[in-house]
Amino acid sequence: MSKNMKHRWHDVIELTALENNWVTRVELGSRKLAIYDTPSGVYASLALCNHGGADLCDGYFDGHVIECPLHQGAFDVRDGKPVSAPATRPMRTFESRVENGMVQVKLKA
């Protein structure tokens, strides 16, 4: 990995500010992210669906699956893989963690 491709952790939201078992929209610089509170932990993705550009934070969220509000394509938030049509490409996900009560995501510097 080149020196320019280092990854950094960024604080995005306090864990207590997340709606329990739901999706929360946050902004980090120019990026709009969706933060998912799931039974197995916190996950993060770009907030816009790669199929129709709709805001995934307005979609239906159940456990580990987010459904796009525009065409009902769905993705597994743990790895971004599409789980129902018309979504066919994985959504962009980011490594996430909780440190000292803050949800953090790892982005390229």
PDB file as gemmi writes it, atoms N, CA and C in Angstrom:
CRYST1    1.000    1.000    1.000  90.00  90.00  90.00 P 1                      
ATOM      1  N   MET A   1       0.847  -1.176   0.000  1.00  0.00           N  
ATOM      2  CA  MET A   1       0.000   0.000   0.000  1.00  0.00           C  
ATOM      3  C   MET A   1       0.889   1.235   0.000  1.00  0.00           C  
ATOM      4  N   SER A   2       0.593   2.191  -0.857  1.00  0.00           N  
ATOM      5  CA  SER A   2       1.413   3.393  -0.919  1.00  0.00           C  
ATOM      6  C   SER A   2       1.140   4.282   0.296  1.00  0.00           C  
ATOM      7  N   LYS A   3       2.070   5.199   0.543  1.00  0.00           N  
ATOM      8  CA  LYS A   3       1.909   6.120   1.666  1.00  0.00           C  
ATOM      9  C   LYS A   3       0.659   6.965   1.516  1.00  0.00           C  
ATOM     10  N   ASN A   4       0.239   7.250   0.281  1.00  0.00           N  
ATOM     11  CA  ASN A   4      -0.943   8.067   0.040  1.00  0.00           C  
ATOM     12  C   ASN A   4      -2.238   7.307   0.283  1.00  0.00           C  
ATOM     13  N   MET A   5      -2.171   6.002   0.450  1.00  0.00           N  
ATOM     14  CA  MET A   5      -3.377   5.202   0.604  1.00  0.00           C  
ATOM     15  C   MET A   5      -3.606   4.763   2.051  1.00  0.00           C  
ATOM     16  N   LYS A   6      -2.960   5.426   3.009  1.00  0.00           N  
ATOM     17  CA  LYS A   6      -3.174   5.097   4.412  1.00  0.00           C  
ATOM     18  C   LYS A   6      -4.635   5.310   4.769  1.00  0.00           C  
ATOM     19  N   HIS A   7      -5.090   4.504   5.691  1.00  0.00           N  
ATOM     20  CA  HIS A   7      -6.464   4.626   6.154  1.00  0.00           C  
ATOM     21  C   HIS A   7      -6.470   5.267   7.537  1.00  0.00           C  
ATOM     22  N   ARG A   8      -7.513   6.045   7.801  1.00  0.00           N  
ATOM     23  CA  ARG A   8      -7.658   6.716   9.085  1.00  0.00           C  
ATOM     24  C   ARG A   8      -9.047   6.456   9.646  1.00  0.00           C  
ATOM     25  N   TRP A   9      -9.115   6.376  10.969  1.00  0.00           N  
ATOM     26  CA  TRP A   9     -10.401   6.267  11.660  1.00  0.00           C  
ATOM     27  C   TRP A   9     -10.943   7.674  11.893  1.00  0.00           C  
ATOM     28  N   HIS A  10     -12.247   7.848  11.677  1.00  0.00           N  
ATOM     29  CA  HIS A  10     -12.914   9.131  11.864  1.00  0.00           C  
ATOM     30  C   HIS A  10     -14.111   8.946  12.784  1.00  0.00           C  
ATOM     31  N   ASP A  11     -14.239   9.811  13.787  1.00  0.00           N  
ATOM     32  CA  ASP A  11     -15.444   9.836  14.611  1.00  0.00           C  
ATOM     33  C   ASP A  11     -16.593  10.354  13.764  1.00  0.00           C  
ATOM     34  N   VAL A  12     -17.756   9.658  13.812  1.00  0.00           N  
ATOM     35  CA  VAL A  12     -18.891  10.130  13.023  1.00  0.00           C  
ATOM     36  C   VAL A  12     -20.133  10.433  13.860  1.00  0.00           C  
ATOM     37  N   ILE A  13     -20.344   9.708  14.966  1.00  0.00           N  
ATOM     38  CA  ILE A  13     -21.529   9.944  15.783  1.00  0.00           C  
ATOM     39  C   ILE A  13     -21.361   9.204  17.104  1.00  0.00           C  
ATOM     40  N   GLU A  14     -21.936   9.749  18.159  1.00  0.00           N  
ATOM     41  CA  GLU A  14     -21.921   9.047  19.433  1.00  0.00           C  
ATOM     42  C   GLU A  14     -22.826   7.829  19.344  1.00  0.00           C  
ATOM     43  N   LEU A  15     -22.387   6.732  19.932  1.00  0.00           N  
ATOM     44  CA  LEU A  15     -23.165   5.500  19.900  1.00  0.00           C  
ATOM     45  C   LEU A  15     -24.564   5.723  20.469  1.00  0.00           C  
ATOM     46  N   THR A  16     -24.673   6.503  21.530  1.00  0.00           N  
ATOM     47  CA  THR A  16     -25.973   6.743  22.156  1.00  0.00           C  
ATOM     48  C   THR A  16     -26.913   7.569  21.284  1.00  0.00           C  
ATOM     49  N   ALA A  17     -26.385   8.224  20.240  1.00  0.00           N  
ATOM     50  CA  ALA A  17     -27.217   9.023  19.341  1.00  0.00           C  
ATOM     51  C   ALA A  17     -27.864   8.183  18.248  1.00  0.00           C  
ATOM     52  N   LEU A  18     -27.422   6.934  18.093  1.00  0.00           N  
ATOM     53  CA  LEU A  18     -28.027   6.058  17.092  1.00  0.00           C  
ATOM     54  C   LEU A  18     -29.398   5.605  17.555  1.00  0.00           C  
ATOM     55  N   GLU A  19     -30.325   5.534  16.608  1.00  0.00           N  
ATOM     56  CA  GLU A  19     -31.626   4.963  16.934  1.00  0.00           C  
ATOM     57  C   GLU A  19     -31.445   3.451  17.023  1.00  0.00           C  
ATOM     58  N   ASN A  20     -31.906   2.864  18.089  1.00  0.00           N  
ATOM     59  CA  ASN A  20     -31.717   1.438  18.349  1.00  0.00           C  
ATOM     60  C   ASN A  20     -32.253   0.580  17.201  1.00  0.00           C  
ATOM     61  N   ASN A  21     -31.387  -0.307  16.660  1.00  0.00           N  
ATOM     62  CA  ASN A  21     -31.760  -1.233  15.587  1.00  0.00           C  
ATOM     63  C   ASN A  21     -32.302  -0.523  14.353  1.00  0.00           C  
ATOM     64  N   TRP A  22     -31.706   0.614  14.003  1.00  0.00           N  
ATOM     65  CA  TRP A  22     -32.175   1.360  12.843  1.00  0.00           C  
ATOM     66  C   TRP A  22     -30.984   1.966  12.125  1.00  0.00           C  
ATOM     67  N   VAL A  23     -31.238   2.770  11.116  1.00  0.00           N  
ATOM     68  CA  VAL A  23     -30.198   3.399  10.299  1.00  0.00           C  
ATOM     69  C   VAL A  23     -30.203   4.899  10.556  1.00  0.00           C  
ATOM     70  N   THR A  24     -28.999   5.490  10.645  1.00  0.00           N  
ATOM     71  CA  THR A  24     -28.848   6.915  10.915  1.00  0.00           C  
ATOM     72  C   THR A  24     -27.946   7.524   9.861  1.00  0.00           C  
ATOM     73  N   ARG A  25     -28.357   8.656   9.328  1.00  0.00           N  
ATOM     74  CA  ARG A  25     -27.558   9.360   8.323  1.00  0.00           C  
ATOM     75  C   ARG A  25     -26.579  10.293   9.020  1.00  0.00           C  
ATOM     76  N   VAL A  26     -25.331  10.292   8.563  1.00  0.00           N  
ATOM     77  CA  VAL A  26     -24.311  11.211   9.059  1.00  0.00           C  
ATOM     78  C   VAL A  26     -23.540  11.768   7.867  1.00  0.00           C  
ATOM     79  N   GLU A  27     -22.876  12.882   8.080  1.00  0.00           N  
ATOM     80  CA  GLU A  27     -22.022  13.451   7.051  1.00  0.00           C  
ATOM     81  C   GLU A  27     -20.612  13.538   7.582  1.00  0.00           C  
ATOM     82  N   LEU A  28     -19.678  13.164   6.741  1.00  0.00           N  
ATOM     83  CA  LEU A  28     -18.266  13.239   7.068  1.00  0.00           C  
ATOM     84  C   LEU A  28     -17.592  13.920   5.892  1.00  0.00           C  
ATOM     85  N   GLY A  29     -17.306  15.209   6.052  1.00  0.00           N  
ATOM     86  CA  GLY A  29     -16.810  15.981   4.918  1.00  0.00           C  
ATOM     87  C   GLY A  29     -17.895  16.025   3.858  1.00  0.00           C  
ATOM     88  N   SER A  30     -17.551  15.671   2.644  1.00  0.00           N  
ATOM     89  CA  SER A  30     -18.541  15.667   1.555  1.00  0.00           C  
ATOM     90  C   SER A  30     -19.260  14.330   1.429  1.00  0.00           C  
ATOM     91  N   ARG A  31     -18.872  13.351   2.237  1.00  0.00           N  
ATOM     92  CA  ARG A  31     -19.493  12.025   2.167  1.00  0.00           C  
ATOM     93  C   ARG A  31     -20.753  11.964   3.019  1.00  0.00           C  
ATOM     94  N   LYS A  32     -21.804  11.390   2.452  1.00  0.00           N  
ATOM     95  CA  LYS A  32     -23.025  11.114   3.191  1.00  0.00           C  
ATOM     96  C   LYS A  32     -23.024   9.617   3.491  1.00  0.00           C  
ATOM     97  N   LEU A  33     -23.037   9.282   4.783  1.00  0.00           N  
ATOM     98  CA  LEU A  33     -22.928   7.896   5.207  1.00  0.00           C  
ATOM     99  C   LEU A  33     -24.200   7.443   5.912  1.00  0.00           C  
ATOM    100  N   ALA A  34     -24.451   6.156   5.830  1.00  0.00           N  
ATOM    101  CA  ALA A  34     -25.507   5.510   6.596  1.00  0.00           C  
ATOM    102  C   ALA A  34     -24.832   4.654   7.654  1.00  0.00           C  
ATOM    103  N   ILE A  35     -25.234   4.822   8.909  1.00  0.00           N  
ATOM    104  CA  ILE A  35     -24.705   4.035  10.019  1.00  0.00           C  
ATOM    105  C   ILE A  35     -25.827   3.130  10.504  1.00  0.00           C  
ATOM    106  N   TYR A  36     -25.562   1.834  10.536  1.00  0.00           N  
ATOM    107  CA  TYR A  36     -26.582   0.831  10.864  1.00  0.00           C  
ATOM    108  C   TYR A  36     -26.312   0.241  12.244  1.00  0.00           C  
ATOM    109  N   ASP A  37     -27.296   0.316  13.129  1.00  0.00           N  
ATOM    110  CA  ASP A  37     -27.215  -0.319  14.434  1.00  0.00           C  
ATOM    111  C   ASP A  37     -27.896  -1.676  14.296  1.00  0.00           C  
ATOM    112  N   THR A  38     -27.109  -2.753  14.365  1.00  0.00           N  
ATOM    113  CA  THR A  38     -27.641  -4.094  14.125  1.00  0.00           C  
ATOM    114  C   THR A  38     -27.456  -4.971  15.363  1.00  0.00           C  
ATOM    115  N   PRO A  39     -28.102  -6.135  15.381  1.00  0.00           N  
ATOM    116  CA  PRO A  39     -27.917  -7.053  16.509  1.00  0.00           C  
ATOM    117  C   PRO A  39     -26.469  -7.530  16.678  1.00  0.00           C  
ATOM    118  N   SER A  40     -25.665  -7.467  15.614  1.00  0.00           N  
ATOM    119  CA  SER A  40     -24.281  -7.954  15.703  1.00  0.00           C  
ATOM    120  C   SER A  40     -23.243  -6.835  15.691  1.00  0.00           C  
ATOM    121  N   GLY A  41     -23.671  -5.579  15.797  1.00  0.00           N  
ATOM    122  CA  GLY A  41     -22.727  -4.478  15.824  1.00  0.00           C  
ATOM    123  C   GLY A  41     -23.128  -3.338  14.911  1.00  0.00           C  
ATOM    124  N   VAL A  42     -22.206  -2.397  14.753  1.00  0.00           N  
ATOM    125  CA  VAL A  42     -22.444  -1.196  13.960  1.00  0.00           C  
ATOM    126  C   VAL A  42     -21.729  -1.335  12.621  1.00  0.00           C  
ATOM    127  N   TYR A  43     -22.442  -0.967  11.544  1.00  0.00           N  
ATOM    128  CA  TYR A  43     -21.896  -1.041  10.191  1.00  0.00           C  
ATOM    129  C   TYR A  43     -22.108   0.296   9.495  1.00  0.00           C  
ATOM    130  N   ALA A  44     -21.349   0.534   8.412  1.00  0.00           N  
ATOM    131  CA  ALA A  44     -21.427   1.811   7.703  1.00  0.00           C  
ATOM    132  C   ALA A  44     -21.346   1.596   6.203  1.00  0.00           C  
ATOM    133  N   SER A  45     -22.068   2.447   5.470  1.00  0.00           N  
ATOM    134  CA  SER A  45     -22.019   2.433   4.004  1.00  0.00           C  
ATOM    135  C   SER A  45     -22.226   3.851   3.497  1.00  0.00           C  
ATOM    136  N   LEU A  46     -22.023   4.039   2.194  1.00  0.00           N  
ATOM    137  CA  LEU A  46     -22.471   5.286   1.590  1.00  0.00           C  
ATOM    138  C   LEU A  46     -23.981   5.339   1.746  1.00  0.00           C  
ATOM    139  N   ALA A  47     -24.526   6.536   1.910  1.00  0.00           N  
ATOM    140  CA  ALA A  47     -25.964   6.663   2.147  1.00  0.00           C  
ATOM    141  C   ALA A  47     -26.791   6.537   0.879  1.00  0.00           C  
ATOM    142  N   LEU A  48     -26.184   6.755  -0.279  1.00  0.00           N  
ATOM    143  CA  LEU A  48     -26.953   6.711  -1.519  1.00  0.00           C  
ATOM    144  C   LEU A  48     -26.866   5.341  -2.179  1.00  0.00           C  
ATOM    145  N   CYS A  49     -28.010   4.849  -2.598  1.00  0.00           N  
ATOM    146  CA  CYS A  49     -28.086   3.562  -3.289  1.00  0.00           C  
ATOM    147  C   CYS A  49     -27.341   3.649  -4.620  1.00  0.00           C  
ATOM    148  N   ASN A  50     -26.560   2.634  -4.940  1.00  0.00           N  
ATOM    149  CA  ASN A  50     -25.804   2.651  -6.193  1.00  0.00           C  
ATOM    150  C   ASN A  50     -26.671   2.280  -7.393  1.00  0.00           C  
ATOM    151  N   HIS A  51     -27.907   1.887  -7.170  1.00  0.00           N  
ATOM    152  CA  HIS A  51     -28.799   1.547  -8.278  1.00  0.00           C  
ATOM    153  C   HIS A  51     -29.581   2.764  -8.760  1.00  0.00           C  
ATOM    154  N   GLY A  52     -30.257   3.445  -7.845  1.00  0.00           N  
ATOM    155  CA  GLY A  52     -31.099   4.565  -8.249  1.00  0.00           C  
ATOM    156  C   GLY A  52     -30.761   5.885  -7.602  1.00  0.00           C  
ATOM    157  N   GLY A  53     -29.754   5.904  -6.716  1.00  0.00           N  
ATOM    158  CA  GLY A  53     -29.344   7.146  -6.092  1.00  0.00           C  
ATOM    159  C   GLY A  53     -30.210   7.609  -4.935  1.00  0.00           C  
ATOM    160  N   ALA A  54     -31.157   6.789  -4.507  1.00  0.00           N  
ATOM    161  CA  ALA A  54     -32.023   7.171  -3.388  1.00  0.00           C  
ATOM    162  C   ALA A  54     -31.261   7.104  -2.067  1.00  0.00           C  
ATOM    163  N   ASP A  55     -31.741   7.834  -1.078  1.00  0.00           N  
ATOM    164  CA  ASP A  55     -31.122   7.858   0.249  1.00  0.00           C  
ATOM    165  C   ASP A  55     -31.531   6.591   1.001  1.00  0.00           C  
ATOM    166  N   LEU A  56     -30.568   5.712   1.257  1.00  0.00           N  
ATOM    167  CA  LEU A  56     -30.858   4.462   1.957  1.00  0.00           C  
ATOM    168  C   LEU A  56     -31.387   4.698   3.363  1.00  0.00           C  
ATOM    169  N   CYS A  57     -31.076   5.845   3.945  1.00  0.00           N  
ATOM    170  CA  CYS A  57     -31.559   6.151   5.299  1.00  0.00           C  
ATOM    171  C   CYS A  57     -33.080   6.328   5.326  1.00  0.00           C  
ATOM    172  N   ASP A  58     -33.692   6.497   4.163  1.00  0.00           N  
ATOM    173  CA  ASP A  58     -35.148   6.582   4.066  1.00  0.00           C  
ATOM    174  C   ASP A  58     -35.769   5.222   3.760  1.00  0.00           C  
ATOM    175  N   GLY A  59     -34.929   4.189   3.650  1.00  0.00           N  
ATOM    176  CA  GLY A  59     -35.409   2.853   3.310  1.00  0.00           C  
ATOM    177  C   GLY A  59     -35.848   2.068   4.529  1.00  0.00           C  
ATOM    178  N   TYR A  60     -36.289   0.848   4.270  1.00  0.00           N  
ATOM    179  CA  TYR A  60     -36.711  -0.048   5.340  1.00  0.00           C  
ATOM    180  C   TYR A  60     -35.502  -0.868   5.784  1.00  0.00           C  
ATOM    181  N   PHE A  61     -35.261  -0.921   7.082  1.00  0.00           N  
ATOM    182  CA  PHE A  61     -34.116  -1.629   7.633  1.00  0.00           C  
ATOM    183  C   PHE A  61     -34.609  -2.724   8.558  1.00  0.00           C  
ATOM    184  N   ASP A  62     -34.080  -3.936   8.364  1.00  0.00           N  
ATOM    185  CA  ASP A  62     -34.511  -5.072   9.181  1.00  0.00           C  
ATOM    186  C   ASP A  62     -33.306  -5.957   9.485  1.00  0.00           C  
ATOM    187  N   GLY A  63     -32.814  -5.879  10.702  1.00  0.00           N  
ATOM    188  CA  GLY A  63     -31.719  -6.747  11.133  1.00  0.00           C  
ATOM    189  C   GLY A  63     -30.393  -6.400  10.523  1.00  0.00           C  
ATOM    190  N   HIS A  64     -30.127  -6.940   9.319  1.00  0.00           N  
ATOM    191  CA  HIS A  64     -28.887  -6.682   8.595  1.00  0.00           C  
ATOM    192  C   HIS A  64     -29.138  -6.291   7.146  1.00  0.00           C  
ATOM    193  N   VAL A  65     -30.390  -6.039   6.800  1.00  0.00           N  
ATOM    194  CA  VAL A  65     -30.734  -5.744   5.406  1.00  0.00           C  
ATOM    195  C   VAL A  65     -31.376  -4.365   5.305  1.00  0.00           C  
ATOM    196  N   ILE A  66     -30.817  -3.547   4.395  1.00  0.00           N  
ATOM    197  CA  ILE A  66     -31.405  -2.244   4.093  1.00  0.00           C  
ATOM    198  C   ILE A  66     -32.047  -2.331   2.718  1.00  0.00           C  
ATOM    199  N   GLU A  67     -33.297  -1.867   2.642  1.00  0.00           N  
ATOM    200  CA  GLU A  67     -34.040  -1.868   1.379  1.00  0.00           C  
ATOM    201  C   GLU A  67     -34.131  -0.443   0.866  1.00  0.00           C  
ATOM    202  N   CYS A  68     -33.751  -0.250  -0.388  1.00  0.00           N  
ATOM    203  CA  CYS A  68     -33.804   1.069  -1.015  1.00  0.00           C  
ATOM    204  C   CYS A  68     -35.264   1.521  -1.133  1.00  0.00           C  
ATOM    205  N   PRO A  69     -35.557   2.783  -0.779  1.00  0.00           N  
ATOM    206  CA  PRO A  69     -36.933   3.253  -0.853  1.00  0.00           C  
ATOM    207  C   PRO A  69     -37.427   3.498  -2.279  1.00  0.00           C  
ATOM    208  N   LEU A  70     -36.525   3.521  -3.247  1.00  0.00           N  
ATOM    209  CA  LEU A  70     -36.925   3.830  -4.619  1.00  0.00           C  
ATOM    210  C   LEU A  70     -37.403   2.598  -5.389  1.00  0.00           C  
ATOM    211  N   HIS A  71     -36.592   1.557  -5.440  1.00  0.00           N  
ATOM    212  CA  HIS A  71     -36.944   0.370  -6.227  1.00  0.00           C  
ATOM    213  C   HIS A  71     -36.963  -0.913  -5.407  1.00  0.00           C  
ATOM    214  N   GLN A  72     -36.801  -0.824  -4.103  1.00  0.00           N  
ATOM    215  CA  GLN A  72     -36.832  -1.949  -3.173  1.00  0.00           C  
ATOM    216  C   GLN A  72     -35.704  -2.962  -3.367  1.00  0.00           C  
ATOM    217  N   GLY A  73     -34.645  -2.575  -4.058  1.00  0.00           N  
ATOM    218  CA  GLY A  73     -33.444  -3.406  -4.056  1.00  0.00           C  
ATOM    219  C   GLY A  73     -32.896  -3.417  -2.643  1.00  0.00           C  
ATOM    220  N   ALA A  74     -32.293  -4.519  -2.224  1.00  0.00           N  
ATOM    221  CA  ALA A  74     -31.836  -4.623  -0.845  1.00  0.00           C  
ATOM    222  C   ALA A  74     -30.393  -5.107  -0.779  1.00  0.00           C  
ATOM    223  N   PHE A  75     -29.721  -4.711   0.308  1.00  0.00           N  
ATOM    224  CA  PHE A  75     -28.317  -5.024   0.523  1.00  0.00           C  
ATOM    225  C   PHE A  75     -28.105  -5.517   1.949  1.00  0.00           C  
ATOM    226  N   ASP A  76     -27.141  -6.416   2.111  1.00  0.00           N  
ATOM    227  CA  ASP A  76     -26.699  -6.831   3.434  1.00  0.00           C  
ATOM    228  C   ASP A  76     -25.683  -5.791   3.909  1.00  0.00           C  
ATOM    229  N   VAL A  77     -25.959  -5.125   5.031  1.00  0.00           N  
ATOM    230  CA  VAL A  77     -25.098  -4.037   5.485  1.00  0.00           C  
ATOM    231  C   VAL A  77     -23.750  -4.531   6.007  1.00  0.00           C  
ATOM    232  N   ARG A  78     -23.633  -5.823   6.295  1.00  0.00           N  
ATOM    233  CA  ARG A  78     -22.368  -6.354   6.819  1.00  0.00           C  
ATOM    234  C   ARG A  78     -21.281  -6.405   5.756  1.00  0.00           C  
ATOM    235  N   ASP A  79     -21.663  -6.649   4.505  1.00  0.00           N  
ATOM    236  CA  ASP A  79     -20.656  -6.761   3.445  1.00  0.00           C  
ATOM    237  C   ASP A  79     -21.039  -5.998   2.171  1.00  0.00           C  
ATOM    238  N   GLY A  80     -22.235  -5.402   2.153  1.00  0.00           N  
ATOM    239  CA  GLY A  80     -22.672  -4.615   1.005  1.00  0.00           C  
ATOM    240  C   GLY A  80     -23.263  -5.407  -0.132  1.00  0.00           C  
ATOM    241  N   LYS A  81     -23.300  -6.721  -0.033  1.00  0.00           N  
ATOM    242  CA  LYS A  81     -23.776  -7.535  -1.148  1.00  0.00           C  
ATOM    243  C   LYS A  81     -25.271  -7.359  -1.376  1.00  0.00           C  
ATOM    244  N   PRO A  82     -25.683  -7.301  -2.665  1.00  0.00           N  
ATOM    245  CA  PRO A  82     -27.110  -7.202  -2.960  1.00  0.00           C  
ATOM    246  C   PRO A  82     -27.813  -8.512  -2.589  1.00  0.00           C  
ATOM    247  N   VAL A  83     -29.014  -8.384  -2.025  1.00  0.00           N  
ATOM    248  CA  VAL A  83     -29.772  -9.573  -1.642  1.00  0.00           C  
ATOM    249  C   VAL A  83     -31.108  -9.664  -2.361  1.00  0.00           C  
ATOM    250  N   SER A  84     -31.500  -8.600  -3.100  1.00  0.00           N  
ATOM    251  CA  SER A  84     -32.707  -8.689  -3.917  1.00  0.00           C  
ATOM    252  C   SER A  84     -32.639  -7.690  -5.062  1.00  0.00           C  
ATOM    253  N   ALA A  85     -33.245  -8.072  -6.183  1.00  0.00           N  
ATOM    254  CA  ALA A  85     -33.288  -7.231  -7.383  1.00  0.00           C  
ATOM    255  C   ALA A  85     -34.153  -6.014  -7.095  1.00  0.00           C  
ATOM    256  N   PRO A  86     -33.894  -4.920  -7.807  1.00  0.00           N  
ATOM    257  CA  PRO A  86     -33.011  -4.792  -8.960  1.00  0.00           C  
ATOM    258  C   PRO A  86     -31.549  -4.514  -8.617  1.00  0.00           C  
ATOM    259  N   ALA A  87     -31.189  -4.490  -7.353  1.00  0.00           N  
ATOM    260  CA  ALA A  87     -29.781  -4.271  -6.987  1.00  0.00           C  
ATOM    261  C   ALA A  87     -28.947  -5.454  -7.451  1.00  0.00           C  
ATOM    262  N   THR A  88     -27.856  -5.160  -8.152  1.00  0.00           N  
ATOM    263  CA  THR A  88     -26.981  -6.227  -8.649  1.00  0.00           C  
ATOM    264  C   THR A  88     -25.517  -6.010  -8.259  1.00  0.00           C  
ATOM    265  N   ARG A  89     -25.152  -4.774  -7.922  1.00  0.00           N  
ATOM    266  CA  ARG A  89     -23.775  -4.462  -7.522  1.00  0.00           C  
ATOM    267  C   ARG A  89     -23.725  -4.223  -6.018  1.00  0.00           C  
ATOM    268  N   PRO A  90     -22.651  -4.622  -5.366  1.00  0.00           N  
ATOM    269  CA  PRO A  90     -22.532  -4.354  -3.929  1.00  0.00           C  
ATOM    270  C   PRO A  90     -22.510  -2.856  -3.648  1.00  0.00           C  
ATOM    271  N   MET A  91     -23.079  -2.467  -2.514  1.00  0.00           N  
ATOM    272  CA  MET A  91     -22.980  -1.066  -2.105  1.00  0.00           C  
ATOM    273  C   MET A  91     -21.628  -0.853  -1.439  1.00  0.00           C  
ATOM    274  N   ARG A  92     -21.180   0.393  -1.391  1.00  0.00           N  
ATOM    275  CA  ARG A  92     -19.887   0.735  -0.807  1.00  0.00           C  
ATOM    276  C   ARG A  92     -20.007   0.744   0.712  1.00  0.00           C  
ATOM    277  N   THR A  93     -19.264  -0.125   1.362  1.00  0.00           N  
ATOM    278  CA  THR A  93     -19.267  -0.192   2.824  1.00  0.00           C  
ATOM    279  C   THR A  93     -17.914   0.260   3.354  1.00  0.00           C  
ATOM    280  N   PHE A  94     -17.883   0.562   4.640  1.00  0.00           N  
ATOM    281  CA  PHE A  94     -16.668   1.015   5.299  1.00  0.00           C  
ATOM    282  C   PHE A  94     -16.488   0.238   6.588  1.00  0.00           C  
ATOM    283  N   GLU A  95     -15.248  -0.059   6.915  1.00  0.00           N  
ATOM    284  CA  GLU A  95     -14.957  -0.694   8.196  1.00  0.00           C  
ATOM    285  C   GLU A  95     -15.402   0.255   9.300  1.00  0.00           C  
ATOM    286  N   SER A  96     -16.029  -0.280  10.332  1.00  0.00           N  
ATOM    287  CA  SER A  96     -16.506   0.562  11.428  1.00  0.00           C  
ATOM    288  C   SER A  96     -16.206  -0.095  12.766  1.00  0.00           C  
ATOM    289  N   ARG A  97     -16.220   0.735  13.807  1.00  0.00           N  
ATOM    290  CA  ARG A  97     -15.981   0.253  15.163  1.00  0.00           C  
ATOM    291  C   ARG A  97     -16.555   1.273  16.140  1.00  0.00           C  
ATOM    292  N   VAL A  98     -16.606   0.876  17.417  1.00  0.00           N  
ATOM    293  CA  VAL A  98     -16.994   1.792  18.484  1.00  0.00           C  
ATOM    294  C   VAL A  98     -15.808   1.924  19.425  1.00  0.00           C  
ATOM    295  N   GLU A  99     -15.361   3.149  19.642  1.00  0.00           N  
ATOM    296  CA  GLU A  99     -14.246   3.450  20.542  1.00  0.00           C  
ATOM    297  C   GLU A  99     -14.662   4.576  21.472  1.00  0.00           C  
ATOM    298  N   ASN A 100     -14.578   4.329  22.772  1.00  0.00           N  
ATOM    299  CA  ASN A 100     -14.902   5.350  23.766  1.00  0.00           C  
ATOM    300  C   ASN A 100     -16.270   5.988  23.525  1.00  0.00           C  
ATOM    301  N   GLY A 101     -17.238   5.157  23.165  1.00  0.00           N  
ATOM    302  CA  GLY A 101     -18.598   5.641  22.968  1.00  0.00           C  
ATOM    303  C   GLY A 101     -18.866   6.322  21.644  1.00  0.00           C  
ATOM    304  N   MET A 102     -17.862   6.371  20.756  1.00  0.00           N  
ATOM    305  CA  MET A 102     -18.021   7.000  19.438  1.00  0.00           C  
ATOM    306  C   MET A 102     -17.994   5.951  18.340  1.00  0.00           C  
ATOM    307  N   VAL A 103     -18.923   6.070  17.398  1.00  0.00           N  
ATOM    308  CA  VAL A 103     -18.870   5.246  16.195  1.00  0.00           C  
ATOM    309  C   VAL A 103     -17.805   5.861  15.300  1.00  0.00           C  
ATOM    310  N   GLN A 104     -16.912   5.016  14.818  1.00  0.00           N  
ATOM    311  CA  GLN A 104     -15.849   5.467  13.928  1.00  0.00           C  
ATOM    312  C   GLN A 104     -15.893   4.661  12.638  1.00  0.00           C  
ATOM    313  N   VAL A 105     -15.529   5.294  11.540  1.00  0.00           N  
ATOM    314  CA  VAL A 105     -15.390   4.607  10.255  1.00  0.00           C  
ATOM    315  C   VAL A 105     -13.978   4.840   9.745  1.00  0.00           C  
ATOM    316  N   LYS A 106     -13.491   3.877   8.989  1.00  0.00           N  
ATOM    317  CA  LYS A 106     -12.147   3.978   8.419  1.00  0.00           C  
ATOM    318  C   LYS A 106     -12.288   4.370   6.950  1.00  0.00           C  
ATOM    319  N   LEU A 107     -11.686   5.517   6.613  1.00  0.00           N  
ATOM    320  CA  LEU A 107     -11.703   6.018   5.248  1.00  0.00           C  
ATOM    321  C   LEU A 107     -10.292   6.226   4.767  1.00  0.00           C  
ATOM    322  N   LYS A 108     -10.102   6.169   3.468  1.00  0.00           N  
ATOM    323  CA  LYS A 108      -8.797   6.487   2.896  1.00  0.00           C  
ATOM    324  C   LYS A 108      -8.503   7.938   3.159  1.00  0.00           C  
ATOM    325  N   ALA A 109      -7.276   8.218   3.503  1.00  0.00           N  
ATOM    326  CA  ALA A 109      -6.864   9.603   3.796  1.00  0.00           C  
ATOM    327  C   ALA A 109      -6.828  10.432   2.529  1.00  0.00           C  
TER     328      ALA A 109                                                      
END                                                                             
